[in-house]
Amino acid sequence: MKIDSLTHILPKEISNEIDKFKNLDETFNELFESKTKIIQTNELIEEIGKNNIDKAVVAGFGWQNDDLISMTNEYIIKSKNNYPNNIIPFCSINIKSKKSEEELLNCIDKGIKGIGELHFNYEENYEKNKIFKNILKIAHDNNLPIIIHGSEPVGHKYNGKGINHPQNLYNLAKNNPDNIFIFSHFGGGLIFYEHMPEVKKVLHNVFYDCSAQPFLYNKSIFNMVLNSSTLKKVLFATDFPLINIERCLNEISHLEAEQKNYILSYNPISVFNL
Ligand SMILES: [Zn+2]
């Protein structure tokens, strides 16, 4: 079984009226432009079929508007109900909204398998935010992994890059050691510090996805991060439709069969409890 651990779909109401949603939600405005490619469920199913991928994590974004959150979560859950064998549904949650607990419990009832992709810049004072801590507790009690966008402290800028640098992600994991986190885009480089024994201990519940790799790193990164200490922590992911799946699969074609088995299959099966 092959799994793409990060893709995004959005309902047609949104792709038809991108400008309306740019005005409605700050994260949407940061991530989307009038011409940004948006796909619906059927296009995702077609794309994974074409590339012999069996299942895809379909994630939300770190929306801040409660209505946009409910609308996109409902769409993802509906897609999962239509394609239960292909879609692993994740939900959006606004960590600052009083409605987030109710939204998350509702999504859990309907079968979501995780939270994310969340876009926020973690700071230590989040630890005093009761809503945030409550979300983490519910995630822990329900064994739900949380995907969080990570950003490189160096290199080119892009829409929605943010400043969730390795240091922030490290502090988040350190302050919440019982939660399972998946830090996107190799955690903005946090994965390199897994070679420090004390850091590795702190990051015992942390996984990394390689989504958008061709936009961020040369494929040589895989040889650097797939070693004995991190082979079980990396999830193959694309960020489709940002990048097509074929291109991302080509970037890992040089890996050994066993390495591919871990990132495409064994690791996601274990993290998502498949
Ligand atoms: Zn991201």
Boltz pocket constraint, residues with backbone or C-beta under 6 A from the ligand:
constraints:
  - pocket:
      binder: B
      contacts: [[A, 117], [A, 149], [A, 150], [A, 184], [A, 185]]
      max_distance: 6.0
